[in-house]
């Protein structure tokens, strides 16, 4: 497909997003930017959160992951549902009861300023890294398939990608994102379903025939019960998925900011529970697409792309969609799906980073009213620049499959949040607030050391994503040691 045509499609798509921003962004106030005036319909939020939860990483990386892990990722997704149930009935009622804008304000009320800022700091680090992971993936695809042909440097691609997000979020923030995410989720899901239909047609197979084929059976093992030491062992994956969902959604300002725009607790709970069930189906569809891609590659001799000497299964989907003569329609749908998936998570990340830093670190609500809006806009620009710098740096460090890298980083950065919130909710102790930051940092260090040496120390045992739970336990135990002996009544 012509790079010029792809660039035109992307340009038109962003004009559409900016158009939505124009109609939703007429009220340029901080309360609209941070909370959407708490008037978002729950079903709109729920549908839009599908795209935000999946992102461009899922759109490309999960299908590419099938080759090495089969359908083991579904075990993690089953764990997500359990995590969403905890979020709906434990965390959401707490946040609504406290009437907070940043969820880390809970830590301020429960423990004090250091706990508050420690929680917010770990969110900022987590979300910057994860949002950058996701944007790095889409920027890499745009670079490889479009801009390399024009000899445009990767750095320019990254700047333009982040600039587009800033353009349609800088006025009304979360209010705009609730609606742009809905559109982007539709494009993403439509692209995946269309790709499956086209690939089945090219393989000359019906859906039923493909499910009964040998290649599908070779890739589709879902439950791994054999070796407890294996990272893919079912119990470890389900527990990992459960706590990833609790931490990356329930303790994450990005995701919870959208939930807290719903009118009341019940609507927010319906949003979260419905999302948990829908994600099971959608992630299965992505894995199914992955098998189709490898089946197509095998039948027609398509080589998996190699970048700087490294095989990149992440790029198999775009390689087949854009370079294998499957028609203009699939190429257009792929680009729209990719951009939609990537930006539906990245735009809300930029908004939530702005929200958290403004409230949790700058105490923006205590500033002069005349200066609050200007301050928020400066913070928005600041985090745009930070994302650009981090994304560019990734091209020198990312070596693994991106979905694997993302989940591993999350296990380290979200662990302290899991521990601090759990200690606050499940105990009545107060703590020596000034020491919380040290406990959080030491927990990450201990978790890293344990993970790196587990195989030698525990007879070949390998931690999976349940290492997040271990990280949270280290934090919880550390807080217990700095507790104030008299329980809070």
Secondary structure, DSSP 4 states (H G I P E B T S, - for coil): --HHHHHHHHHHHHHHHHHHHHHH-S---HHHHHHGGG-B-HHHHHHHHHHHHHHHHIIIIIHHHHHHHTTTHHHHHHHHHHHHHHIIIIIHHHHHHHT-SSTTHHHHHHT-HHHHHHHHHHHHHHHHHHHHHHHHHHHHHHHHHTGGGGT--HHHHHHHHHHHHHHHHTTTTHHHHHHHHHHHHHHHHHHHHHHHHHHHHHTT--HHHHHTSHHHHHH------S-TTSTT-HHHHHHHHHHHHIIIIIT-HHHHHHHTTBSSHHHHHHHHHHHHHHHHHHHHHHHHHHHHHHHHHHHHTPPPPEETTEE-GGGHHHHHHHHS---HHHHHHHHHHHHHHHHHHHHHHHHHHHHHIIIIIS-GGGS-HHHHHHHHHHHHHHHHHHHHHHHHHHTTT--S-HHHHHHHHHHHHTHHHHHHHHHHHH--EEE-GGGHHHHHHHHHHHHHHHHHHHHHHTTT----TTHHHHHHHHHHHHHHHTEEEEEP-
